[in-house]
Amino acid sequence: MFQKITEIELYKSNVISLVKALFSSPDGKVFERDIVRHLGAVSVVPLLADQKTVLVLSQFRASLGRTLIEVPAGKRDVADEAPELTAVRELEEEIGVKCSELIRLGEFENSPGFTDEHSFSYLALGLSAGKIAPQSVEERESSIVAVTLDSVPELISRGTITDAKTIIGLMRTSHFLSTKGDERGALYPRVWSLPALSTGGPKDSDKVTAWSRTLTAL
């Protein structure tokens, strides 16, 4: 079996650390790998009341030097914050929308060939207007775009949507909508909702629906 022997930290920032790790292989040989340690991340798909349209971002990514179409997302950089609470916070910060319910779409490894980054994917339901609060220049310069779920396969095939977390989230949302009853609940559990006694809480309001119609559509 494979076993880790040790690792040495080569670099550390507030987002990642780079380590050189030593492992032994099943045949007893020792080998090394450079690994990026990551805090982890969340992504969230905001679904409108029509159950056909989602909201995404057109956002510049410095690592690629170009703009991507992405669902709202963020790093798990707040100590001891549950991933579903991070998703609720990132949703409002990035696109100015609140939700009343979160469905877990699943978890995934972002790029296990070199990093341990682990992500949680959610579906946001019961949308209402919140207060946008961009945290970076890229977020400030981003734009919100409306996408119909029926158009997603073609957008992926044409290369309009290439971001992995976005593809995963949108395809799982389509599968969520196609499942019913107990199967839906088993595969896609509700993991967060507003307290039952909340008054004036978010719901998918006419205001959000009307606002979404003013957005650019892919």
Secondary structure, 3 states (H helix, E strand, C coil): CCEEEEEEEEEECCCEEEEEEEEECCCCCEEEEEEEEECCEEEEEEECCCCCEEEEEEEEECCCCEEEEECCEEECCCCCCCHHHHHHHHHHHHHCEECCEEEEEEEEECCCCCECCEEEEEEEECCEECCCCCCCHHHHCCEEEEEEHHHHHHHHHCCCCCCHHHHHHHHHHHHHHHCCHHHHHHHCCEEEECCCCCCCCCCCCHHHHHHHCCCEEC
